[in-house]
Amino acid sequence: MENFVELDKVTKTYPSPEGSKEVEVFGGINLELAAGSSTAIVGPSGSGKSTLLNLIGALDKPTSGEVRVDGQSLAGMSSEEAALFRNQTVGFVFQSHHLLPSCTVLENVMVPALAGHGDLTGKALQTRAQELLEEVGLGHRTGHKPGEISGGERQRVAVARALINEPSLLLADEPTGALDKKNSEKLVDLIVRLNESRILTLILVTHSQETTKRMDTGFLLDEGELKQL
C-alpha cells in the first residue's frame, strides 16, 4: 500500500518570547502512513501534537524538512493553494466543535462546501449534508441549533461537517477531550467506522490508551522525537 502521508526530517521552531534562543517543538521527524490507515499520536501536553497535525493539514509550515500528502509537497503551496488543499483534501475535527451558534445543524455541516472550492451547491449540497447527518445518527436534528443539542451530538455534527467535501484525510485533535466516557466511546466508534467504510486516512491525537489501541498504529511524541509504540 502506498504512503499517503510522508514527513521527511521535519522540524518546527518558534521565536522565544524573550527574543533569545528559539524554542524547538520537534526536530528531524520522519513519518510514513499508508492510505486508509488509522494512526494515534500520544504524548504529554505541550509536546507538539497539535502542531504536528497543523503541519500535515497545511495550517502551518515546518521550519525545515518536507511534508507530503497524497504525493503533494505542502511547502511550496501558495496561501490560495493551501486553502484549496485544506478544503478539498482534509477534514478537521477539533476538541471544540466550533459550530456556528446562529446556524442550524444542517447549515453548519454545509459551511465548508460554501467556500467556493467545490462543485456541490444548492439542493445537491443540502441532500449530501442531510445524508451525512443521518450517517452520524443525527438525521432528526437538522433544524436544531447547536445550543439545543448535547455535547456529544455537537461533536458528531463536527464530524459530518468535516466530511462534507469528501476528504481523503481526516485529522482529529483530541475530539473526545470535552466529552464524558460514554459519549467519548460513541464518537470513537463513529470515527473508526468512518475510517474503515470510507477508506479515510485517519490521524487522531488522543490521551486515551483505549483509543490508541483501536488505531492501526500509534506514535509517541515527546521531547521533540516521534517514536512508534
WOCORJO-V732239 format. One record per residue. N is the residue number from 1. RES is the residue in one small letter. PSI is psi in whole degrees, 0 to 359 (NA if undefined). D_CENTER is the distance of its C-alpha to the mean C-alpha in Angstrom with 1 decimal. Layout:
BEGIN
<<N;RES;PSI;D_CENTER> <N;RES;PSI;D_CENTER>>
END
This chain:
BEGIN
<<1;m;133;21.7> <2;e;152;20.5> <3;n;137;17.9> <4;f;325;14.8> <5;v;129;13.2> <6;e;128;16.0> <7;l;128;16.5> <8;d;105;20.2> <9;k;48;21.8> <10;v;131;19.1> <11;t;156;20.3> <12;k;124;19.2> <13;t;155;21.9> <14;y;150;22.5> <15;p;144;26.0> <16;s;141;27.8> <17;p;332;28.5> <18;e;356;32.1> <19;g;11;32.1> <20;s;233;33.1> <21;k;142;31.2> <22;e;152;27.6> <23;v;121;25.0> <24;e;124;23.2> <25;v;309;19.7> <26;f;160;19.8> <27;g;132;22.1> <28;g;37;22.4> <29;i;133;19.2> <30;n;139;19.3> <31;l;136;16.8> <32;e;123;17.0> <33;l;132;14.8> <34;a;153;16.2> <35;a;135;15.0> <36;g;2;14.1> <37;s;164;13.8> <38;s;134;11.8> <39;t;134;11.5> <40;a;140;11.6> <41;i;121;12.0> <42;v;167;14.6> <43;g;163;17.0> <44;p;159;19.0> <45;s;137;17.9> <46;g;6;18.1> <47;s;350;17.7> <48;g;15;14.9> <49;k;313;11.8> <50;s;323;9.8> <51;t;319;11.8> <52;l;316;11.0> <53;l;320;7.2> <54;n;325;8.7> <55;l;317;11.2> <56;i;329;9.3> <57;g;8;7.5> <58;a;27;11.1> <59;l;345;10.9> <60;d;166;13.6> <61;k;146;16.1> <62;p;156;17.7> <63;t;322;21.2> <64;s;168;22.3> <65;g;181;21.3> <66;e;138;19.3> <67;v;126;15.7> <68;r;135;15.9> <69;v;122;13.5> <70;d;40;15.6> <71;g;355;18.6> <72;q;131;17.8> <73;s;127;18.3> <74;l;340;16.2> <75;a;320;18.9> <76;g;5;21.4> <77;m;140;19.4> <78;s;171;21.0> <79;s;325;19.1> <80;e;318;19.7> <81;e;320;18.4> <82;a;321;15.2> <83;a;319;14.7> <84;l;317;15.5> <85;f;312;13.2> <86;r;319;10.1> <87;n;324;11.7> <88;q;335;12.8> <89;t;331;10.8> <90;v;136;7.0> <91;g;132;5.4> <92;f;135;3.4> <93;v;121;4.7> <94;f;172;6.8> <95;q;320;10.1> <96;s;135;12.0> <97;h;333;11.7> <98;h;36;13.1> <99;l;151;15.1> <100;l;117;18.3> <101;p;333;21.2> <102;s;353;23.8> <103;c;153;22.1> <104;t;168;22.3> <105;v;314;19.5> <106;l;317;20.2> <107;e;321;20.2> <108;n;319;16.8> <109;v;327;15.2> <110;m;344;17.2> <111;v;310;16.2> <112;p;332;13.8> <113;a;350;16.5> <114;l;5;19.1> <115;a;350;18.0> <116;g;6;20.6> <117;h;336;18.8> <118;g;180;19.1> <119;d;353;22.2> <120;l;120;21.5> <121;t;171;23.7> <122;g;224;26.1> <123;k;323;26.9> <124;a;321;24.7> <125;l;315;21.6> <126;q;320;22.8> <127;t;317;23.6> <128;r;318;20.1> <129;a;318;18.6> <130;q;316;21.3> <131;e;321;20.7> <132;l;319;17.0> <133;l;322;18.1> <134;e;324;20.8> <135;e;326;18.5> <136;v;10;16.6> <137;g;23;20.1> <138;l;29;20.5> <139;g;339;22.8> <140;h;2;25.4> <141;r;12;23.4> <142;t;323;23.0> <143;g;358;25.5> <144;h;155;24.6> <145;k;156;23.2> <146;p;326;20.3> <147;g;351;23.1> <148;e;3;24.9> <149;i;167;22.4> <150;s;169;21.3> <151;g;318;18.3> <152;g;320;17.1> <153;e;322;17.6> <154;r;322;15.8> <155;q;326;12.5> <156;r;326;13.4> <157;v;318;14.0> <158;a;324;10.5> <159;v;315;9.3> <160;a;317;12.2> <161;r;320;11.4> <162;a;338;8.0> <163;l;358;10.4> <164;i;326;13.3> <165;n;17;13.5> <166;e;58;13.1> <167;p;159;10.3> <168;s;350;10.8> <169;l;127;7.5> <170;l;121;4.6> <171;l;120;1.8> <172;a;116;3.6> <173;d;96;6.0> <174;e;55;9.3> <175;p;341;8.9> <176;t;6;12.6> <177;g;331;14.0> <178;a;11;16.0> <179;l;157;17.2> <180;d;174;20.4> <181;k;314;20.8> <182;k;312;21.5> <183;n;329;18.6> <184;s;314;16.2> <185;e;320;17.8> <186;k;318;17.5> <187;l;318;13.8> <188;v;319;13.3> <189;d;315;15.9> <190;l;313;14.2> <191;i;319;10.9> <192;v;318;13.3> <193;r;319;15.5> <194;l;322;13.0> <195;n;318;12.0> <196;e;316;15.8> <197;s;327;17.1> <198;r;0;15.0> <199;i;45;14.8> <200;l;143;11.1> <201;t;119;10.0> <202;l;129;7.7> <203;i;121;6.8> <204;l;124;7.1> <205;v;131;8.8> <206;t;159;11.9> <207;h;0;15.5> <208;s;123;16.7> <209;q;324;18.9> <210;e;317;19.1> <211;t;318;15.4> <212;t;319;15.6> <213;k;338;18.6> <214;r;351;16.9> <215;m;159;14.7> <216;d;319;16.6> <217;t;159;16.4> <218;g;146;15.9> <219;f;144;16.2> <220;l;125;17.7> <221;l;115;17.1> <222;d;136;20.2> <223;e;41;22.8> <224;g;5;21.1> <225;e;145;21.0> <226;l;119;18.5> <227;k;138;20.4> <228;q;139;19.9> <229;l;NA;20.8>>
END
